[in-house]
């Protein structure tokens, strides 16, 4: 098995959860060959991910709006890049999400 390395860790497995796949196909466009449409279900499934640059795998997984793409890494284990990023969001820094009560939205 070929291991793919990027800042997020050494990728040892790529998964797509069919129940979460909404078929946007960002991953198919970004990491060509790593993800392919499944003719039976119409959902995306894992293809030849070992042949794709690790950076493209991370970009594709991050681009998945529903978090259906999961990467298994040696360093961090099971990672959902999209959810990993969202977990670090700070709503207090967002002008709309951090509003309290009836405060008006900021004008730009």
N, C-alpha and C positions, 0 to 999 in steps of 0.2 A: 504494500500500500504506500503510495506517495504521500508525504506530509507536506502541507502547504503552510508557510509561515507568514505572518503579518503582525503588526503591533498588538492585535488582540489575542494572539496566541497561535500555536501550531495546530492547524486544522487537521483532525484525523477522521472526521466523518461529517457529512452534510445530510440534513434531513428536511423534508417538507411535510408538514402536517396537512393532509388533504382537507380535513374539516375546517381548517382556518384559511385555506387558500381561497382568495376571492377572484383569482384569475385575471389580475391586472397585467401580469406578464412583464413587469419591470425587470425581474430577475432574468428572464429569457433574453431580453434585449441587452442587459448590462453584462452578464456572464454567459455569453453564447456558448452553448454546448454543455454547460454545467447544469442547466435546467431546461427541460423540454416539456411540451404539452403531452399529457397522457390522452391518447385517442379514445380510450374507454370512458374516462370520467370527465374529460375536458379540463381537468385541473392540471396544475404544473407538478412535475415530479423531478426527482434528481436524475441527472444524466451523467456525463463523464466529467465530474467536477475536478478530478485529479489533473486534468489537462488544462485547467484554467488558472490564471495567475491569482494568488491569494488575495491581492488587493481587490480584484474584481468580485471574488466570492463575498468579501466583507461588504463591498458596495451594494451588491445584489441583495444580500440579507438585510442590510440597513434599509434598502428601498422598499421592502415589503410592508405595505401599510397595515396588514393584519398580524404581522409577526409570525407568519407560517414557516419561515425559514429558520432553522436552528443549526448552529455549528457546534460540533463537539471539539474542544481543544485540549491539548495535553496540560496546559497551564491552568486553565480556568474551568475545565469541564464543559458542561452544557451551557451554551450562550445563545440568547436571542438578541442579536445586535440592535434591532429596532426597540425592543423593550428595555435593553440595557441603557440606551441613550435616554429614553423617556424617564427612566428612574432617576436621572440626575437633573431633571428640569426643576427650576425654582419658580413657582408661580408668583412669588412675591416680586420677582423682577419683571414679570409680564404686565404691561399696563392694563390689560382688560381682566385677565384671570386673577390678578392680585387685588382687585377692587374690594372695598369693604362696603357693605350695605348699599345705600342709594347714591354713592359717589358717581358723578358723571364720568363718562369715558374721556380720556385726554384728547385734545384736538391737535392735529398736526398740520 
